[in-house]
């Protein structure tokens, strides 16, 4: 069950930059109106300018602020008249250190944004979405939820939680008019490390290696929304790792661990 995007109202978290911004732009190109959510108002202003100010309403809130999230459905409905879907893109990574060296504060921060922020958005908007003739929930997980990445253990755990949450929603919402999509991006050209306040070992600032552009990732996500696709793997790296993790899970874990060993100095 897909969704005809034109004239729908979609809420997008992380709409201030990266994949989230590109999802906002792609939705507007296809005729949607968008409630763009991000904690940085200056980034939202740029997204609105790049899209179309009359098609985008910005909400400068932090998705870890649960009361603000639960107030959002009423605000969006008052501003845009309806809500037809939620696209949970917002996420951060952790410092590139093993779990033994990772502080509980950093673990809490990653879980608060990636898992609890997504959960709060789902809980806040699901009652409204159940009333719509057609609706969707899209949750962005990660390639790190397919195979563990040493140095990103808490991040991977948070995204694995998003994966299981999404799959549970898919099961529970069978027979409703809500389509559910889980997304697993591989390496995508965004500024997630900078926005997370994390330095990537051995990588020049502002120059993340990427196999997929944020715009291409966004197109894949919106295509999935229109088709009602349940599972989306973005990038050859994500597709290859998904395949290997199912055929030979131990080999997949070992391969990634070996590639990360030099980076982390383990």
C-alpha positions as CSV (number, residue, x, y, z in Angstrom):
1,X,0.0,0.0,0.0
2,X,1.7,3.2,-1.2
3,X,0.9,6.8,-0.8
4,X,0.2,9.5,-3.4
5,X,2.5,12.2,-2.1
6,X,0.9,15.3,-3.7
7,X,-1.1,17.4,-1.2
8,X,-0.2,15.2,1.7
9,X,1.3,16.6,4.9
10,X,4.4,14.9,6.1
11,X,6.4,15.5,9.2
12,X,10.2,15.1,8.8
13,X,12.6,15.1,11.7
14,X,16.2,16.1,11.1
15,X,14.8,18.4,8.4
16,X,17.6,21.0,8.9
17,X,20.3,19.3,6.9
18,X,21.6,16.0,5.4
19,X,19.2,13.3,4.5
20,X,16.4,15.0,6.4
21,X,16.7,18.2,4.4
22,X,16.8,16.4,1.1
23,X,13.7,14.4,2.1
24,X,11.9,17.7,2.7
25,X,13.0,19.0,-0.7
26,X,12.0,15.8,-2.5
27,X,8.6,15.8,-0.9
28,X,8.0,19.4,-1.8
29,X,9.0,18.6,-5.4
30,X,6.4,15.9,-5.5
31,X,3.7,18.3,-4.3
32,X,3.6,17.6,-0.5
33,X,3.5,20.1,2.3
34,X,6.0,19.5,5.0
35,X,6.4,20.1,8.7
36,X,10.2,20.2,9.0
37,X,11.5,19.5,12.5
38,X,15.0,20.2,13.8
39,X,16.6,21.6,16.9
40,X,18.5,24.3,14.9
41,X,16.3,27.1,13.6
42,X,19.0,28.5,11.3
43,X,19.2,25.2,9.5
44,X,15.5,25.0,9.1
45,X,15.4,28.5,7.6
46,X,17.8,27.4,4.9
47,X,15.7,24.3,4.2
48,X,12.6,26.4,3.8
49,X,14.4,28.8,1.4
50,X,15.7,25.9,-0.7
51,X,12.3,24.2,-0.8
52,X,9.4,26.6,-1.0
53,X,8.5,28.8,2.0
54,X,4.8,28.4,1.3
55,X,5.1,24.5,1.4
56,X,7.2,24.2,4.5
57,X,6.5,25.0,8.1
58,X,9.4,24.8,10.5
59,X,9.4,23.6,14.1
60,X,12.6,24.3,16.0
61,X,12.3,21.6,18.7
62,X,14.6,18.9,20.0
63,X,13.1,15.5,19.7
64,X,14.5,14.5,23.1
65,X,12.1,17.1,24.6
66,X,9.2,14.7,25.0
67,X,6.5,17.3,26.0
68,X,7.4,19.4,22.9
69,X,7.1,16.3,20.7
70,X,3.7,15.4,22.1
71,X,2.5,19.0,21.5
72,X,3.6,18.7,17.9
73,X,0.6,16.9,16.3
74,X,-1.8,19.6,17.5
75,X,0.6,22.3,16.3
76,X,1.0,20.8,12.8
77,X,-2.7,20.1,12.4
78,X,-3.5,23.7,13.4
79,X,-0.9,25.0,10.9
80,X,-1.3,22.6,8.0
81,X,-4.8,21.1,8.5
82,X,-3.8,17.4,8.7
83,X,-1.0,15.0,9.2
84,X,-0.5,12.1,6.8
85,X,2.8,10.7,7.7
86,X,6.0,10.9,9.8
87,X,9.5,10.4,8.5
88,X,12.0,9.9,11.4
89,X,15.4,10.9,10.0
90,X,17.1,12.7,12.9
91,X,20.0,10.8,14.4
92,X,23.5,11.2,15.9
93,X,26.6,9.0,16.2
94,X,28.8,8.4,19.2
95,X,32.5,9.1,19.7
96,X,34.6,6.5,17.9
97,X,35.7,4.6,21.0
98,X,35.0,1.0,22.2
99,X,32.2,0.4,24.7
100,X,34.7,0.0,27.5
101,X,35.8,3.6,27.0
102,X,32.4,5.1,26.2
103,X,30.8,7.2,28.9
104,X,27.3,6.5,30.1
105,X,26.5,10.2,29.2
106,X,27.4,9.6,25.6
107,X,25.4,6.3,25.6
108,X,22.3,8.1,27.1
109,X,22.6,10.9,24.5
110,X,22.7,8.6,21.5
111,X,19.8,6.5,22.8
112,X,17.8,9.7,23.7
113,X,18.0,11.0,20.1
114,X,18.0,7.9,18.0
115,X,15.7,5.6,19.8
116,X,13.6,7.6,22.3
117,X,13.2,10.5,19.9
118,X,11.9,8.1,17.3
119,X,9.6,6.4,19.8
120,X,8.2,9.7,21.0
121,X,7.4,10.8,17.5
122,X,5.7,7.5,16.8
123,X,3.7,7.6,20.0
124,X,2.8,11.3,19.5
125,X,1.5,10.9,15.9
126,X,0.2,7.4,15.7
127,X,-3.3,8.2,17.0
128,X,-3.7,10.9,14.4
129,X,-2.3,8.7,11.6
130,X,-4.8,6.0,12.4
131,X,-7.6,8.4,11.5
132,X,-6.3,9.2,8.0
133,X,-7.5,7.5,4.8
134,X,-3.8,6.9,3.9
135,X,-0.8,7.4,6.1
136,X,2.8,6.3,6.6
137,X,5.5,5.9,9.1
138,X,9.1,5.9,7.9
139,X,12.0,5.2,10.3
140,X,15.6,5.6,9.3
141,X,17.8,2.9,10.9
142,X,21.3,2.3,9.7
143,X,23.7,-0.2,8.1
144,X,25.1,-0.3,11.7
145,X,21.9,-2.2,12.7
146,X,22.7,-5.0,10.3
147,X,26.3,-5.7,11.5
148,X,28.0,-4.2,14.5
149,X,30.6,-1.5,13.9
150,X,33.4,-1.5,16.6
151,X,33.6,2.0,18.0
152,X,29.9,2.6,17.3
153,X,28.4,0.1,19.7
154,X,25.8,2.3,21.3
155,X,24.9,3.9,18.0
156,X,24.3,0.5,16.5
157,X,22.3,-0.6,19.4
158,X,20.1,2.5,19.1
159,X,19.5,1.9,15.4
160,X,18.9,-1.8,16.0
161,X,16.2,-0.7,18.5
162,X,14.7,1.5,15.8
163,X,14.7,-1.5,13.4
164,X,12.8,-3.7,15.8
165,X,10.4,-0.9,16.7
166,X,9.7,-0.4,13.0
167,X,9.2,-4.1,12.3
168,X,6.8,-4.4,15.3
169,X,4.8,-1.4,14.0
170,X,4.7,-3.2,10.6
171,X,3.2,-6.3,12.3
172,X,0.8,-4.4,14.6
173,X,-0.5,-2.1,11.9
174,X,-1.5,-4.9,9.5
175,X,-5.0,-4.3,8.3
176,X,-4.8,-0.5,8.8
177,X,-4.2,2.2,6.2
178,X,-0.8,3.0,7.6
179,X,2.2,1.8,5.6
180,X,5.5,1.3,7.5
181,X,9.0,1.6,6.0
182,X,12.4,0.8,7.6
183,X,15.5,2.4,6.0
184,X,19.1,1.2,6.2
185,X,21.5,3.8,4.7
186,X,25.1,2.9,4.1
187,X,27.7,5.6,3.8
188,X,25.9,8.8,2.8
189,X,27.5,12.2,2.3
190,X,26.1,14.1,5.3
191,X,27.6,16.0,8.2
192,X,26.4,13.6,10.9
193,X,29.8,13.5,12.6
194,X,30.0,17.3,12.8
195,X,26.4,17.6,13.9
196,X,27.0,14.9,16.6
197,X,30.1,16.7,17.8
198,X,32.2,13.7,16.9
199,X,35.6,13.5,15.2
200,X,36.1,10.6,12.8
201,X,39.6,9.2,13.2
202,X,41.7,9.5,10.1
203,X,39.2,11.6,8.3
204,X,39.7,15.3,7.3
205,X,37.0,17.6,8.7
206,X,34.1,18.2,6.4
207,X,35.2,15.5,4.0
208,X,33.2,12.3,4.8
209,X,33.7,9.4,2.5
210,X,30.4,8.6,0.8
211,X,29.1,6.1,-1.7
212,X,25.6,7.7,-1.9
213,X,24.6,11.4,-2.0
214,X,22.0,12.7,0.5
215,X,19.8,13.6,-2.4
216,X,19.9,10.1,-3.9
217,X,19.2,8.7,-0.4
218,X,16.2,11.0,-0.1
219,X,14.9,10.0,-3.5
220,X,15.0,6.3,-2.5
221,X,13.1,7.1,0.7
222,X,10.4,9.0,-1.0
223,X,10.1,6.4,-3.7
224,X,9.6,3.8,-1.0
225,X,6.8,5.9,0.5
226,X,5.0,6.2,-2.8
227,X,5.3,2.4,-3.4
228,X,4.6,1.3,0.1
229,X,7.9,-0.5,0.3
230,X,8.7,-2.0,3.7
231,X,12.5,-2.4,3.6
232,X,14.9,0.0,1.9
233,X,18.7,-0.5,1.7
234,X,20.5,2.6,0.5
235,X,23.9,2.2,-1.2
236,X,25.8,-0.8,-2.5
237,X,27.7,-1.1,0.8
238,X,24.4,-1.5,2.8
239,X,23.1,-4.0,0.2
240,X,26.3,-6.1,0.3
241,X,26.5,-6.1,4.0
242,X,22.9,-7.1,4.4
243,X,23.4,-10.0,2.1
244,X,26.6,-11.1,3.8
245,X,25.1,-10.8,7.3
246,X,22.3,-13.2,6.4
247,X,24.5,-15.7,4.5
248,X,27.5,-15.6,6.9
249,X,26.9,-13.5,9.9
250,X,30.2,-14.3,11.7
251,X,32.2,-13.5,8.6
252,X,30.3,-10.2,8.2
253,X,31.1,-9.2,11.8
254,X,34.7,-10.2,11.5
255,X,35.1,-8.3,8.2
256,X,33.8,-5.1,9.6
257,X,35.8,-5.5,12.8
258,X,39.0,-5.9,10.8
259,X,38.3,-2.8,8.8
260,X,37.6,-0.7,11.9
261,X,40.6,-2.1,13.9
262,X,43.2,0.2,12.3
263,X,40.9,3.3,12.5
264,X,40.4,2.8,16.3
265,X,43.9,1.7,17.0
266,X,42.8,-1.6,18.6
